Amino acid sequence: KGDLNLSLPNEDGTCEGNYFLQNNGKGTWNIACTNNMGAAGTLKWKKNGSITGSGKDLNDKKVKFTVSNKS
């Protein structure tokens, strides 16, 4: 488990949240942002070390992201 902290593009604010990744490589995440938005969803750990996430924001729009090791 851990914390999420990120800056939104175009100086739209910042987001903070949490993630929980289980031993089976699956988990959940959620964020709340200073621009009155937020999102939540699921995580999946890939064998190459990257993590993919998907979910929905507070307006029910799809959200997807990937986090990977520095190349």
Distance bins in CASP14 RR format, pairs under 12 A and 6 or more apart:
PFRMAT RR
TARGET T0000
AUTHOR 0000-0000-0000
RMODE 2
METHOD distances of the structure
MODEL  1
1 17 0 0 0 0 0 1 0 0 0 0 0
1 18 1 0 0 1 0 0 0 0 0 0 0
1 19 1 0 0 1 0 0 0 0 0 0 0
1 20 1 0 1 0 0 0 0 0 0 0 0
1 21 1 0 0 1 0 0 0 0 0 0 0
1 22 0 0 0 0 1 0 0 0 0 0 0
1 27 0 0 0 0 1 0 0 0 0 0 0
1 28 0 0 0 0 1 0 0 0 0 0 0
1 29 0 0 0 0 0 1 0 0 0 0 0
1 30 0 0 0 0 0 1 0 0 0 0 0
1 43 0 0 0 0 0 1 0 0 0 0 0
2 16 0 0 0 0 0 1 0 0 0 0 0
2 17 0 0 0 0 1 0 0 0 0 0 0
2 18 1 0 0 1 0 0 0 0 0 0 0
2 19 1 0 1 0 0 0 0 0 0 0 0
2 20 1 0 0 1 0 0 0 0 0 0 0
2 21 0 0 0 0 1 0 0 0 0 0 0
2 27 0 0 0 0 0 1 0 0 0 0 0
2 28 0 0 0 0 0 1 0 0 0 0 0
2 29 0 0 0 0 1 0 0 0 0 0 0
2 30 0 0 0 0 0 1 0 0 0 0 0
2 43 0 0 0 0 0 1 0 0 0 0 0
2 51 0 0 0 0 0 1 0 0 0 0 0
3 15 0 0 0 0 0 1 0 0 0 0 0
3 16 1 0 0 1 0 0 0 0 0 0 0
3 17 1 0 0 1 0 0 0 0 0 0 0
3 18 1 0 0 1 0 0 0 0 0 0 0
3 19 1 0 0 1 0 0 0 0 0 0 0
3 20 0 0 0 0 0 1 0 0 0 0 0
3 29 0 0 0 0 0 1 0 0 0 0 0
3 30 0 0 0 0 0 1 0 0 0 0 0
3 31 0 0 0 0 0 1 0 0 0 0 0
4 14 0 0 0 0 0 1 0 0 0 0 0
4 15 1 0 0 1 0 0 0 0 0 0 0
4 16 1 0 0 1 0 0 0 0 0 0 0
4 17 1 0 1 0 0 0 0 0 0 0 0
4 18 1 0 0 1 0 0 0 0 0 0 0
4 19 1 0 1 0 0 0 0 0 0 0 0
4 20 0 0 0 0 0 1 0 0 0 0 0
4 21 0 0 0 0 0 1 0 0 0 0 0
4 28 0 0 0 0 0 1 0 0 0 0 0
4 29 1 0 0 1 0 0 0 0 0 0 0
4 30 0 0 0 0 1 0 0 0 0 0 0
4 31 1 0 1 0 0 0 0 0 0 0 0
4 32 0 0 0 0 1 0 0 0 0 0 0
4 33 0 0 0 0 0 1 0 0 0 0 0
4 38 0 0 0 0 0 1 0 0 0 0 0
4 39 0 0 0 0 0 1 0 0 0 0 0
4 40 0 0 0 0 0 1 0 0 0 0 0
4 41 0 0 0 0 0 1 0 0 0 0 0
4 43 0 0 0 0 0 1 0 0 0 0 0
4 51 0 0 0 0 0 1 0 0 0 0 0
4 53 0 0 0 0 0 1 0 0 0 0 0
4 65 0 0 0 0 0 1 0 0 0 0 0
4 67 0 0 0 0 1 0 0 0 0 0 0
5 13 0 0 0 0 0 1 0 0 0 0 0
5 14 1 0 0 1 0 0 0 0 0 0 0
5 15 1 0 0 1 0 0 0 0 0 0 0
5 16 1 0 1 0 0 0 0 0 0 0 0
5 17 1 0 0 1 0 0 0 0 0 0 0
5 18 0 0 0 0 0 1 0 0 0 0 0
5 19 0 0 0 0 0 1 0 0 0 0 0
5 31 0 0 0 0 1 0 0 0 0 0 0
5 32 0 0 0 0 0 1 0 0 0 0 0
5 33 0 0 0 0 0 1 0 0 0 0 0
5 34 0 0 0 0 0 1 0 0 0 0 0
6 12 0 0 0 0 0 1 0 0 0 0 0
6 13 0 0 0 0 1 0 0 0 0 0 0
6 14 1 0 0 1 0 0 0 0 0 0 0
6 15 1 0 1 0 0 0 0 0 0 0 0
6 16 0 0 0 0 1 0 0 0 0 0 0
6 17 0 0 0 0 1 0 0 0 0 0 0
6 19 0 0 0 0 0 1 0 0 0 0 0
6 29 0 0 0 0 0 1 0 0 0 0 0
6 31 1 0 0 1 0 0 0 0 0 0 0
6 32 0 0 0 0 0 1 0 0 0 0 0
6 33 0 0 0 0 1 0 0 0 0 0 0
6 34 0 0 0 0 0 1 0 0 0 0 0
6 38 0 0 0 0 0 1 0 0 0 0 0
6 39 0 0 0 0 0 1 0 0 0 0 0
6 65 0 0 0 0 1 0 0 0 0 0 0
6 67 0 0 0 0 0 1 0 0 0 0 0
7 13 1 0 0 1 0 0 0 0 0 0 0
7 14 1 0 1 0 0 0 0 0 0 0 0
7 15 1 0 0 1 0 0 0 0 0 0 0
7 16 0 0 0 0 0 1 0 0 0 0 0
7 31 0 0 0 0 0 1 0 0 0 0 0
7 33 0 0 0 0 0 1 0 0 0 0 0
7 34 0 0 0 0 1 0 0 0 0 0 0
7 35 0 0 0 0 0 1 0 0 0 0 0
8 14 1 0 0 1 0 0 0 0 0 0 0
8 15 1 0 0 1 0 0 0 0 0 0 0
8 16 0 0 0 0 0 1 0 0 0 0 0
8 31 0 0 0 0 0 1 0 0 0 0 0
8 33 1 0 0 1 0 0 0 0 0 0 0
8 34 0 0 0 0 1 0 0 0 0 0 0
8 35 1 0 0 1 0 0 0 0 0 0 0
8 36 0 0 0 0 0 1 0 0 0 0 0
8 37 0 0 0 0 1 0 0 0 0 0 0
8 38 0 0 0 0 0 1 0 0 0 0 0
8 39 0 0 0 0 0 1 0 0 0 0 0
8 57 0 0 0 0 0 1 0 0 0 0 0
9 15 0 0 0 0 0 1 0 0 0 0 0
9 33 0 0 0 0 0 1 0 0 0 0 0
9 35 0 0 0 0 0 1 0 0 0 0 0
10 35 0 0 0 0 0 1 0 0 0 0 0
11 34 0 0 0 0 0 1 0 0 0 0 0
11 35 0 0 0 0 0 1 0 0 0 0 0
12 33 0 0 0 0 1 0 0 0 0 0 0
12 34 0 0 0 0 1 0 0 0 0 0 0
12 35 1 0 1 0 0 0 0 0 0 0 0
12 36 0 0 0 0 0 1 0 0 0 0 0
12 37 0 0 0 0 1 0 0 0 0 0 0
12 38 0 0 0 0 0 1 0 0 0 0 0
13 31 0 0 0 0 0 1 0 0 0 0 0
13 32 0 0 0 0 0 1 0 0 0 0 0
13 33 1 0 0 1 0 0 0 0 0 0 0
13 34 1 0 1 0 0 0 0 0 0 0 0
13 35 1 0 1 0 0 0 0 0 0 0 0
13 36 0 0 0 0 0 1 0 0 0 0 0
13 37 0 0 0 0 1 0 0 0 0 0 0
13 38 0 0 0 0 0 1 0 0 0 0 0
14 31 0 0 0 0 1 0 0 0 0 0 0
14 32 0 0 0 0 1 0 0 0 0 0 0
14 33 1 0 0 1 0 0 0 0 0 0 0
14 34 1 0 1 0 0 0 0 0 0 0 0
14 35 0 0 0 0 1 0 0 0 0 0 0
14 37 0 0 0 0 0 1 0 0 0 0 0
14 38 0 0 0 0 0 1 0 0 0 0 0
15 29 0 0 0 0 0 1 0 0 0 0 0
15 30 0 0 0 0 1 0 0 0 0 0 0
15 31 1 0 1 0 0 0 0 0 0 0 0
15 32 1 0 0 1 0 0 0 0 0 0 0
15 33 1 0 1 0 0 0 0 0 0 0 0
15 34 1 0 0 1 0 0 0 0 0 0 0
15 35 0 0 0 0 1 0 0 0 0 0 0
15 36 0 0 0 0 0 1 0 0 0 0 0
15 37 1 0 0 1 0 0 0 0 0 0 0
15 38 1 0 0 1 0 0 0 0 0 0 0
15 39 0 0 0 0 1 0 0 0 0 0 0
15 40 0 0 0 0 0 1 0 0 0 0 0
15 57 0 0 0 0 0 1 0 0 0 0 0
15 58 0 0 0 0 0 1 0 0 0 0 0
15 63 0 0 0 0 0 1 0 0 0 0 0
15 65 0 0 0 0 0 1 0 0 0 0 0
16 29 0 0 0 0 0 1 0 0 0 0 0
16 30 0 0 0 0 1 0 0 0 0 0 0
16 31 1 0 0 1 0 0 0 0 0 0 0
16 32 1 0 0 1 0 0 0 0 0 0 0
16 33 1 0 0 1 0 0 0 0 0 0 0
16 34 0 0 0 0 1 0 0 0 0 0 0
16 38 0 0 0 0 0 1 0 0 0 0 0
17 28 0 0 0 0 0 1 0 0 0 0 0
17 29 1 0 0 1 0 0 0 0 0 0 0
17 30 1 0 1 0 0 0 0 0 0 0 0
17 31 1 0 1 0 0 0 0 0 0 0 0
17 32 1 0 0 1 0 0 0 0 0 0 0
17 33 0 0 0 0 1 0 0 0 0 0 0
17 38 0 0 0 0 1 0 0 0 0 0 0
17 39 0 0 0 0 1 0 0 0 0 0 0
17 40 0 0 0 0 1 0 0 0 0 0 0
17 41 0 0 0 0 0 1 0 0 0 0 0
18 27 0 0 0 0 0 1 0 0 0 0 0
18 28 0 0 0 0 1 0 0 0 0 0 0
18 29 1 0 0 1 0 0 0 0 0 0 0
18 30 1 0 0 1 0 0 0 0 0 0 0
18 31 0 0 0 0 1 0 0 0 0 0 0
18 32 0 0 0 0 1 0 0 0 0 0 0
18 40 0 0 0 0 1 0 0 0 0 0 0
18 41 0 0 0 0 0 1 0 0 0 0 0
18 43 0 0 0 0 0 1 0 0 0 0 0
19 25 0 0 0 0 0 1 0 0 0 0 0
19 26 0 0 0 0 0 1 0 0 0 0 0
19 27 1 0 0 1 0 0 0 0 0 0 0
19 28 1 0 0 1 0 0 0 0 0 0 0
19 29 1 0 1 0 0 0 0 0 0 0 0
19 30 1 0 0 1 0 0 0 0 0 0 0
19 31 0 0 0 0 1 0 0 0 0 0 0
19 39 0 0 0 0 0 1 0 0 0 0 0
19 40 0 0 0 0 0 1 0 0 0 0 0
19 41 0 0 0 0 1 0 0 0 0 0 0
19 42 0 0 0 0 0 1 0 0 0 0 0
19 43 1 0 0 1 0 0 0 0 0 0 0
19 44 0 0 0 0 0 1 0 0 0 0 0
19 45 0 0 0 0 0 1 0 0 0 0 0
19 51 0 0 0 0 1 0 0 0 0 0 0
19 53 0 0 0 0 1 0 0 0 0 0 0
19 65 0 0 0 0 0 1 0 0 0 0 0
19 67 0 0 0 0 1 0 0 0 0 0 0
20 26 0 0 0 0 1 0 0 0 0 0 0
20 27 1 0 1 0 0 0 0 0 0 0 0
20 28 1 0 1 0 0 0 0 0 0 0 0
20 29 1 0 0 1 0 0 0 0 0 0 0
20 30 0 0 0 0 1 0 0 0 0 0 0
20 40 0 0 0 0 0 1 0 0 0 0 0
20 41 0 0 0 0 0 1 0 0 0 0 0
20 42 0 0 0 0 0 1 0 0 0 0 0
20 43 0 0 0 0 1 0 0 0 0 0 0
20 45 0 0 0 0 0 1 0 0 0 0 0
20 51 0 0 0 0 0 1 0 0 0 0 0
21 27 1 0 1 0 0 0 0 0 0 0 0
21 28 0 0 0 0 1 0 0 0 0 0 0
21 29 0 0 0 0 1 0 0 0 0 0 0
21 42 0 0 0 0 0 1 0 0 0 0 0
21 43 1 0 1 0 0 0 0 0 0 0 0
21 44 0 0 0 0 1 0 0 0 0 0 0
21 45 1 0 0 1 0 0 0 0 0 0 0
21 46 0 0 0 0 0 1 0 0 0 0 0
21 49 0 0 0 0 0 1 0 0 0 0 0
21 51 1 0 0 1 0 0 0 0 0 0 0
21 52 0 0 0 0 0 1 0 0 0 0 0
21 53 0 0 0 0 0 1 0 0 0 0 0
21 67 0 0 0 0 0 1 0 0 0 0 0
22 28 0 0 0 0 1 0 0 0 0 0 0
22 42 0 0 0 0 0 1 0 0 0 0 0
22 43 0 0 0 0 1 0 0 0 0 0 0
22 44 0 0 0 0 0 1 0 0 0 0 0
22 45 0 0 0 0 1 0 0 0 0 0 0
23 45 0 0 0 0 1 0 0 0 0 0 0
24 43 0 0 0 0 0 1 0 0 0 0 0
24 44 0 0 0 0 1 0 0 0 0 0 0
24 45 0 0 0 0 1 0 0 0 0 0 0
25 42 0 0 0 0 0 1 0 0 0 0 0
25 43 1 0 0 1 0 0 0 0 0 0 0
25 44 1 0 0 1 0 0 0 0 0 0 0
25 45 1 0 1 0 0 0 0 0 0 0 0
25 46 0 0 0 0 1 0 0 0 0 0 0
25 47 0 0 0 0 1 0 0 0 0 0 0
25 49 0 0 0 0 0 1 0 0 0 0 0
25 50 0 0 0 0 0 1 0 0 0 0 0
25 51 0 0 0 0 1 0 0 0 0 0 0
25 52 0 0 0 0 0 1 0 0 0 0 0
25 53 0 0 0 0 0 1 0 0 0 0 0
26 41 0 0 0 0 0 1 0 0 0 0 0
26 42 1 0 0 1 0 0 0 0 0 0 0
26 43 1 0 0 1 0 0 0 0 0 0 0
26 44 1 0 1 0 0 0 0 0 0 0 0
26 45 1 0 0 1 0 0 0 0 0 0 0
26 46 0 0 0 0 0 1 0 0 0 0 0
26 51 0 0 0 0 0 1 0 0 0 0 0
26 52 0 0 0 0 0 1 0 0 0 0 0
26 53 0 0 0 0 0 1 0 0 0 0 0
26 54 0 0 0 0 0 1 0 0 0 0 0
27 40 0 0 0 0 0 1 0 0 0 0 0
27 41 0 0 0 0 1 0 0 0 0 0 0
27 42 1 0 1 0 0 0 0 0 0 0 0
27 43 1 0 1 0 0 0 0 0 0 0 0
27 44 1 0 0 1 0 0 0 0 0 0 0
27 45 0 0 0 0 1 0 0 0 0 0 0
27 51 0 0 0 0 1 0 0 0 0 0 0
27 52 0 0 0 0 0 1 0 0 0 0 0
27 53 0 0 0 0 1 0 0 0 0 0 0
27 54 0 0 0 0 0 1 0 0 0 0 0
27 55 0 0 0 0 0 1 0 0 0 0 0
28 39 0 0 0 0 0 1 0 0 0 0 0
28 40 1 0 0 1 0 0 0 0 0 0 0
28 41 1 0 1 0 0 0 0 0 0 0 0
28 42 1 0 1 0 0 0 0 0 0 0 0
28 43 1 0 0 1 0 0 0 0 0 0 0
28 44 0 0 0 0 0 1 0 0 0 0 0
28 51 0 0 0 0 0 1 0 0 0 0 0
28 53 0 0 0 0 1 0 0 0 0 0 0
28 54 0 0 0 0 0 1 0 0 0 0 0
28 55 0 0 0 0 1 0 0 0 0 0 0
29 38 0 0 0 0 0 1 0 0 0 0 0
29 39 0 0 0 0 1 0 0 0 0 0 0
29 40 1 0 0 1 0 0 0 0 0 0 0
29 41 1 0 1 0 0 0 0 0 0 0 0
29 42 1 0 0 1 0 0 0 0 0 0 0
29 43 1 0 1 0 0 0 0 0 0 0 0
29 44 0 0 0 0 0 1 0 0 0 0 0
29 51 0 0 0 0 1 0 0 0 0 0 0
29 52 0 0 0 0 0 1 0 0 0 0 0
29 53 1 0 0 1 0 0 0 0 0 0 0
29 54 0 0 0 0 1 0 0 0 0 0 0
29 55 0 0 0 0 1 0 0 0 0 0 0
29 56 0 0 0 0 0 1 0 0 0 0 0
29 63 0 0 0 0 1 0 0 0 0 0 0
29 64 0 0 0 0 0 1 0 0 0 0 0
29 65 0 0 0 0 1 0 0 0 0 0 0
29 67 0 0 0 0 0 1 0 0 0 0 0
30 38 1 0 0 1 0 0 0 0 0 0 0
30 39 1 0 0 1 0 0 0 0 0 0 0
30 40 1 1 0 0 0 0 0 0 0 0 0
30 41 1 0 0 1 0 0 0 0 0 0 0
30 42 0 0 0 0 0 1 0 0 0 0 0
30 43 0 0 0 0 0 1 0 0 0 0 0
30 53 0 0 0 0 0 1 0 0 0 0 0
30 55 0 0 0 0 1 0 0 0 0 0 0
30 56 0 0 0 0 0 1 0 0 0 0 0
30 57 0 0 0 0 0 1 0 0 0 0 0
30 58 0 0 0 0 0 1 0 0 0 0 0
30 63 0 0 0 0 0 1 0 0 0 0 0
31 37 0 0 0 0 1 0 0 0 0 0 0
31 38 1 0 1 0 0 0 0 0 0 0 0
31 39 1 0 1 0 0 0 0 0 0 0 0
31 40 1 0 0 1 0 0 0 0 0 0 0
31 41 0 0 0 0 1 0 0 0 0 0 0
31 53 0 0 0 0 0 1 0 0 0 0 0
31 55 0 0 0 0 0 1 0 0 0 0 0
31 56 0 0 0 0 0 1 0 0 0 0 0
31 57 0 0 0 0 1 0 0 0 0 0 0
31 58 0 0 0 0 0 1 0 0 0 0 0
31 63 0 0 0 0 1 0 0 0 0 0 0
31 65 0 0 0 0 0 1 0 0 0 0 0
32 38 1 0 1 0 0 0 0 0 0 0 0
32 39 0 0 0 0 1 0 0 0 0 0 0
32 40 0 0 0 0 1 0 0 0 0 0 0
32 57 0 0 0 0 0 1 0 0 0 0 0
32 58 0 0 0 0 1 0 0 0 0 0 0
33 39 0 0 0 0 1 0 0 0 0 0 0
33 40 0 0 0 0 0 1 0 0 0 0 0
33 57 0 0 0 0 1 0 0 0 0 0 0
33 58 0 0 0 0 1 0 0 0 0 0 0
33 63 0 0 0 0 0 1 0 0 0 0 0
35 57 0 0 0 0 0 1 0 0 0 0 0
35 58 0 0 0 0 0 1 0 0 0 0 0
35 59 0 0 0 0 0 1 0 0 0 0 0
36 57 0 0 0 0 0 1 0 0 0 0 0
36 58 0 0 0 0 1 0 0 0 0 0 0
36 59 0 0 0 0 0 1 0 0 0 0 0
37 56 0 0 0 0 0 1 0 0 0 0 0
37 57 1 0 1 0 0 0 0 0 0 0 0
37 58 1 0 1 0 0 0 0 0 0 0 0
37 59 1 0 0 1 0 0 0 0 0 0 0
37 60 0 0 0 0 0 1 0 0 0 0 0
37 61 0 0 0 0 1 0 0 0 0 0 0
37 63 0 0 0 0 0 1 0 0 0 0 0
38 55 0 0 0 0 0 1 0 0 0 0 0
38 56 0 0 0 0 1 0 0 0 0 0 0
38 57 1 0 1 0 0 0 0 0 0 0 0
38 58 1 0 1 0 0 0 0 0 0 0 0
38 59 0 0 0 0 1 0 0 0 0 0 0
38 60 0 0 0 0 0 1 0 0 0 0 0
38 61 0 0 0 0 0 1 0 0 0 0 0
38 63 0 0 0 0 1 0 0 0 0 0 0
39 53 0 0 0 0 0 1 0 0 0 0 0
39 54 0 0 0 0 1 0 0 0 0 0 0
39 55 1 0 0 1 0 0 0 0 0 0 0
39 56 1 0 0 1 0 0 0 0 0 0 0
39 57 1 0 1 0 0 0 0 0 0 0 0
39 58 1 0 0 1 0 0 0 0 0 0 0
39 59 0 0 0 0 1 0 0 0 0 0 0
39 60 0 0 0 0 0 1 0 0 0 0 0
39 61 0 0 0 0 1 0 0 0 0 0 0
39 62 0 0 0 0 1 0 0 0 0 0 0
39 63 1 0 1 0 0 0 0 0 0 0 0
39 64 0 0 0 0 0 1 0 0 0 0 0
39 65 0 0 0 0 1 0 0 0 0 0 0
40 53 0 0 0 0 0 1 0 0 0 0 0
40 54 0 0 0 0 0 1 0 0 0 0 0
40 55 1 0 0 1 0 0 0 0 0 0 0
40 56 1 0 0 1 0 0 0 0 0 0 0
40 57 0 0 0 0 1 0 0 0 0 0 0
40 58 0 0 0 0 1 0 0 0 0 0 0
40 60 0 0 0 0 0 1 0 0 0 0 0
40 63 0 0 0 0 1 0 0 0 0 0 0
41 52 0 0 0 0 0 1 0 0 0 0 0
41 53 1 0 0 1 0 0 0 0 0 0 0
41 54 1 0 0 1 0 0 0 0 0 0 0
41 55 1 1 0 0 0 0 0 0 0 0 0
41 56 1 0 0 1 0 0 0 0 0 0 0
41 57 0 0 0 0 1 0 0 0 0 0 0
41 62 0 0 0 0 0 1 0 0 0 0 0
41 63 1 0 0 1 0 0 0 0 0 0 0
41 64 0 0 0 0 0 1 0 0 0 0 0
41 65 0 0 0 0 0 1 0 0 0 0 0
42 51 0 0 0 0 0 1 0 0 0 0 0
42 52 0 0 0 0 1 0 0 0 0 0 0
42 53 1 0 0 1 0 0 0 0 0 0 0
42 54 1 0 0 1 0 0 0 0 0 0 0
42 55 1 0 0 1 0 0 0 0 0 0 0
42 56 0 0 0 0 0 1 0 0 0 0 0
42 63 0 0 0 0 0 1 0 0 0 0 0
42 64 0 0 0 0 0 1 0 0 0 0 0
42 65 0 0 0 0 0 1 0 0 0 0 0
43 50 0 0 0 0 0 1 0 0 0 0 0
43 51 1 0 1 0 0 0 0 0 0 0 0
43 52 1 0 0 1 0 0 0 0 0 0 0
43 53 1 0 1 0 0 0 0 0 0 0 0
43 54 0 0 0 0 1 0 0 0 0 0 0
43 55 0 0 0 0 1 0 0 0 0 0 0
43 63 0 0 0 0 0 1 0 0 0 0 0
43 64 0 0 0 0 0 1 0 0 0 0 0
43 65 0 0 0 0 1 0 0 0 0 0 0
43 66 0 0 0 0 0 1 0 0 0 0 0
43 67 0 0 0 0 1 0 0 0 0 0 0
44 50 0 0 0 0 1 0 0 0 0 0 0
44 51 1 0 0 1 0 0 0 0 0 0 0
44 52 1 0 1 0 0 0 0 0 0 0 0
44 53 1 0 0 1 0 0 0 0 0 0 0
44 54 0 0 0 0 1 0 0 0 0 0 0
44 55 0 0 0 0 0 1 0 0 0 0 0
44 64 0 0 0 0 0 1 0 0 0 0 0
44 65 0 0 0 0 0 1 0 0 0 0 0
44 66 0 0 0 0 0 1 0 0 0 0 0
44 67 0 0 0 0 0 1 0 0 0 0 0
45 51 1 0 1 0 0 0 0 0 0 0 0
45 52 0 0 0 0 1 0 0 0 0 0 0
45 53 0 0 0 0 0 1 0 0 0 0 0
45 66 0 0 0 0 0 1 0 0 0 0 0
45 67 0 0 0 0 1 0 0 0 0 0 0
45 68 0 0 0 0 0 1 0 0 0 0 0
46 52 1 0 0 1 0 0 0 0 0 0 0
46 53 0 0 0 0 0 1 0 0 0 0 0
46 66 0 0 0 0 1 0 0 0 0 0 0
46 67 0 0 0 0 0 1 0 0 0 0 0
46 68 0 0 0 0 1 0 0 0 0 0 0
46 69 0 0 0 0 0 1 0 0 0 0 0
48 66 0 0 0 0 0 1 0 0 0 0 0
48 67 0 0 0 0 0 1 0 0 0 0 0
48 68 1 0 0 1 0 0 0 0 0 0 0
48 69 0 0 0 0 1 0 0 0 0 0 0
48 71 0 0 0 0 0 1 0 0 0 0 0
49 66 0 0 0 0 0 1 0 0 0 0 0
49 67 0 0 0 0 1 0 0 0 0 0 0
49 68 1 0 0 1 0 0 0 0 0 0 0
49 69 1 0 0 1 0 0 0 0 0 0 0
49 70 0 0 0 0 0 1 0 0 0 0 0
50 65 0 0 0 0 0 1 0 0 0 0 0
50 66 1 0 1 0 0 0 0 0 0 0 0
50 67 1 0 0 1 0 0 0 0 0 0 0
50 68 1 1 0 0 0 0 0 0 0 0 0
50 69 1 0 0 1 0 0 0 0 0 0 0
50 70 0 0 0 0 0 1 0 0 0 0 0
50 71 0 0 0 0 0 1 0 0 0 0 0
51 64 0 0 0 0 0 1 0 0 0 0 0
51 65 0 0 0 0 1 0 0 0 0 0 0
51 66 1 0 0 1 0 0 0 0 0 0 0
51 67 1 0 1 0 0 0 0 0 0 0 0
51 68 1 0 0 1 0 0 0 0 0 0 0
51 69 0 0 0 0 0 1 0 0 0 0 0
52 63 0 0 0 0 0 1 0 0 0 0 0
52 64 1 0 0 1 0 0 0 0 0 0 0
52 65 1 0 0 1 0 0 0 0 0 0 0
52 66 1 0 1 0 0 0 0 0 0 0 0
52 67 0 0 0 0 1 0 0 0 0 0 0
52 68 0 0 0 0 1 0 0 0 0 0 0
53 62 0 0 0 0 0 1 0 0 0 0 0
53 63 1 0 0 1 0 0 0 0 0 0 0
53 64 1 0 0 1 0 0 0 0 0 0 0
53 65 1 0 1 0 0 0 0 0 0 0 0
53 66 1 0 0 1 0 0 0 0 0 0 0
53 67 0 0 0 0 1 0 0 0 0 0 0
53 68 0 0 0 0 0 1 0 0 0 0 0
54 61 0 0 0 0 0 1 0 0 0 0 0
54 62 1 0 0 1 0 0 0 0 0 0 0
54 63 1 0 0 1 0 0 0 0 0 0 0
54 64 1 0 1 0 0 0 0 0 0 0 0
54 65 1 0 0 1 0 0 0 0 0 0 0
54 66 0 0 0 0 1 0 0 0 0 0 0
55 61 0 0 0 0 1 0 0 0 0 0 0
55 62 1 0 0 1 0 0 0 0 0 0 0
55 63 1 0 1 0 0 0 0 0 0 0 0
55 64 1 0 0 1 0 0 0 0 0 0 0
55 65 0 0 0 0 1 0 0 0 0 0 0
56 62 1 0 0 1 0 0 0 0 0 0 0
56 63 1 0 0 1 0 0 0 0 0 0 0
56 64 0 0 0 0 0 1 0 0 0 0 0
57 63 1 0 1 0 0 0 0 0 0 0 0
57 64 0 0 0 0 0 1 0 0 0 0 0
57 65 0 0 0 0 0 1 0 0 0 0 0
END
